[in-house]
Amino acid sequence: MLSEAAFFDVLRQGLWVSVIISAPILAVALGVGLLVGLFQALTSIQEMTLTFVPKVGAMLAVFWVTMSFMTRHLTIYWSDTLIPLIAGG
């Protein structure tokens, strides 16, 4: 039986892994959003697709580049933390 402290420790580790995995994509979305917003403010162009398309494109590119990083962190979390708990270790 998993104690309450162990449960919250596994939950904390899982949340931390999710923060680490999502940080590159969120940072790029923030950076591109700020650049596009600055560009729109300087040129007075208020097109909605101008903010959406570059942000999604940059997020997809970063996702593709960091996919091995994300997979490695998830597999380490599963193999070192969750699978031993499921197996009863």
C-alpha positions in Angstrom: 0.0 0.0 0.0 1.3 3.4 -1.0 1.5 5.8 1.9 0.1 9.3 1.6 3.6 10.9 1.7 4.8 8.6 -1.1 1.7 9.3 -3.1 2.3 13.1 -2.9 6.0 12.6 -3.7 5.1 10.7 -6.9 2.5 13.4 -7.8 5.1 16.1 -7.2 7.6 14.4 -9.4 5.0 14.0 -12.1 4.1 17.6 -12.0 7.8 18.6 -12.1 8.3 16.4 -15.2 5.4 18.0 -16.9 6.8 21.5 -16.1 10.2 20.5 -17.5 8.7 19.0 -20.6 6.4 21.9 -21.4 8.9 24.7 -20.7 10.6 24.9 -24.1 7.3 25.0 -26.0 5.7 27.6 -23.6 8.9 29.7 -23.7 8.9 29.8 -27.5 5.2 30.6 -27.6 5.7 33.5 -25.2 8.7 34.8 -27.1 7.0 34.6 -30.5 3.9 36.1 -29.1 5.8 39.1 -27.7 7.7 39.6 -31.0 4.5 39.5 -33.1 2.7 41.7 -30.6 5.6 44.2 -30.8 5.5 44.0 -34.6 1.8 44.6 -34.6 2.1 47.6 -32.3 4.8 49.2 -34.4 3.1 48.7 -37.7 -0.6 49.0 -36.6 -1.5 45.7 -38.3 -4.2 44.0 -36.3 -4.6 40.7 -38.1 -5.7 37.8 -35.9 -3.9 35.2 -38.1 -0.7 37.1 -37.8 -0.4 36.1 -34.1 -1.7 32.6 -34.5 0.2 31.2 -37.5 3.8 32.1 -36.4 3.2 31.0 -32.9 1.9 27.6 -33.9 4.7 27.1 -36.5 7.3 27.9 -33.9 5.7 25.6 -31.3 5.6 22.8 -33.8 9.3 23.3 -34.7 10.3 23.4 -31.1 8.2 20.3 -30.4 9.9 18.5 -33.3 13.4 19.5 -32.1 12.8 18.7 -28.4 10.8 15.5 -28.9 13.8 13.3 -27.8 14.3 15.4 -24.7 10.7 15.0 -23.8 10.6 11.3 -24.5 13.8 10.7 -22.4 12.3 12.6 -19.4 9.0 10.7 -19.6 10.6 7.3 -19.9 13.0 8.0 -17.0 10.0 9.0 -14.9 8.0 5.9 -15.8 10.9 3.4 -15.5 12.4 4.9 -12.3 9.2 5.9 -10.4 5.9 4.6 -11.7 6.7 1.1 -12.9 8.4 0.0 -9.6 5.3 1.3 -7.7 3.0 -0.6 -10.0 5.1 -3.7 -9.7 5.0 -3.4 -5.9 8.6 -2.4 -5.3 
